[in-house]
Amino acid sequence: MSEAATGRVILVGGGPGDPDLLTIGGLKALRRADVVLYDHLAPLACLDEVRPGTVLIDVGKIPRGPQTTQEDINALLVEHARAGATVVRFKGGDAFVFGRGSEEWQACATAGVPVEVIPGVSSAIAGPELAGIPLTHRGLSQSFTVVSGHVGPDHPGSLVDWTALATSGGTIVILMGVANLAEICAGLIARGLPEDTPAAIVARAAMPGSQVITGTAGTLPALAAEAGVEPPALTVIGAVAGLGLLGH
Ligand SMILES: C[S@@+](CC[C@H](N)C(=O)[O-])C[C@H]1O[C@@H](n2cnc3c(N)ncnc32)[C@H](O)[C@@H]1O
């Protein structure tokens, strides 16, 4: 396309839910935006910060619910930026952690639209932390791995090396894994993870109604089902999940 872009797109990670966890850079971007395209997991209370007249567009993707397709989101970003707008793409957590921010960047770059990114506090780190679970702790864990549980260990579409994960001795953080929790825990145990490894599921971290359930890799799926845990939730598996800084 030869059309010159006059506006730009700013990919803003909004943090896990509590407006206090939006960065100052993210807040400044919202305050100067002409258009904001937002997801449901972004801290929506922060939208009160935009200037009067800012166009707010809900492109929330509700799992298994109504969706704006990624192609439509990309097209909206490009269209508004080309019309001269400063467009904020406002997301939950960090835009590049299972957030498709990099795809949006690519779509804008292909269209000649300037892009910048403002990193956000990812739920992958903040969620466990707010539940009193450090991802590393001297003597317990020297690494952590964040994986998608969107498809489980036995799914042909999974790109995760679940055997390496099961035997790594580090902390495992699973996002988007509520529906497949039983399959994931069983799959890890089958691949060498000790069944009594401490595990916790943290739902709605940094949001009203947050919930923390603790158990082991063997018991957590049943405990989570019993407690009626629903997304957004993440699972932490590893010795650090048994540290109990908050007394869970
Ligand atoms: C599509 S991913 C987006 C992750 C996001 N970009 C981030 O960095 O936090 C959505 C998943 O993140 C996790 N998640 C996001 N916000 C959460 C929260 N406040 N509490 C617990 N889990 C959360 C859940 O596993 C959810 O299914």
PDBQT file of the ligand as one rigid body, heavy atoms in Angstrom, charges set to zero:
ROOT
HETATM    1  C1  LIG A 301      -5.148 -15.103  26.266  1.00  0.00    +0.000 C 
HETATM    2  S1  LIG A 301      -4.232 -15.257  27.755  1.00  0.00    +0.000 S 
HETATM    3  C2  LIG A 301      -3.650 -13.617  27.930  1.00  0.00    +0.000 C 
HETATM    4  C3  LIG A 301      -2.564 -13.485  28.953  1.00  0.00    +0.000 C 
HETATM    5  C4  LIG A 301      -2.148 -12.038  29.161  1.00  0.00    +0.000 C 
HETATM    6  N1  LIG A 301      -1.605 -11.471  27.955  1.00  0.00    +0.000 N 
HETATM    7  C5  LIG A 301      -1.131 -11.876  30.289  1.00  0.00    +0.000 C 
HETATM    8  O1  LIG A 301       0.052 -11.542  30.045  1.00  0.00    +0.000 OA
HETATM    9  O2  LIG A 301      -1.540 -12.058  31.441  1.00  0.00    +0.000 OA
HETATM   10  C6  LIG A 301      -5.541 -15.332  28.919  1.00  0.00    +0.000 C 
HETATM   11  C7  LIG A 301      -5.188 -16.233  30.102  1.00  0.00    +0.000 C 
HETATM   12  O3  LIG A 301      -4.329 -15.541  30.997  1.00  0.00    +0.000 OA
HETATM   13  C8  LIG A 301      -4.638 -15.925  32.316  1.00  0.00    +0.000 C 
HETATM   14  N2  LIG A 301      -5.115 -14.742  33.029  1.00  0.00    +0.000 N 
HETATM   15  C9  LIG A 301      -5.246 -13.506  32.551  1.00  0.00    +0.000 A 
HETATM   16  N3  LIG A 301      -5.649 -12.654  33.513  1.00  0.00    +0.000 NA
HETATM   17  C10 LIG A 301      -5.777 -13.379  34.628  1.00  0.00    +0.000 A 
HETATM   18  C11 LIG A 301      -6.138 -13.078  35.969  1.00  0.00    +0.000 A 
HETATM   19  N4  LIG A 301      -6.464 -11.847  36.328  1.00  0.00    +0.000 N 
HETATM   20  N5  LIG A 301      -6.146 -14.079  36.874  1.00  0.00    +0.000 NA
HETATM   21  C12 LIG A 301      -5.785 -15.341  36.514  1.00  0.00    +0.000 A 
HETATM   22  N6  LIG A 301      -5.434 -15.690  35.270  1.00  0.00    +0.000 NA
HETATM   23  C13 LIG A 301      -5.419 -14.728  34.340  1.00  0.00    +0.000 A 
HETATM   24  C14 LIG A 301      -5.698 -17.004  32.241  1.00  0.00    +0.000 C 
HETATM   25  O4  LIG A 301      -5.053 -18.250  32.168  1.00  0.00    +0.000 OA
HETATM   26  C15 LIG A 301      -6.370 -16.656  30.937  1.00  0.00    +0.000 C 
HETATM   27  O5  LIG A 301      -7.038 -17.765  30.388  1.00  0.00    +0.000 OA
ENDROOT
TORSDOF 0
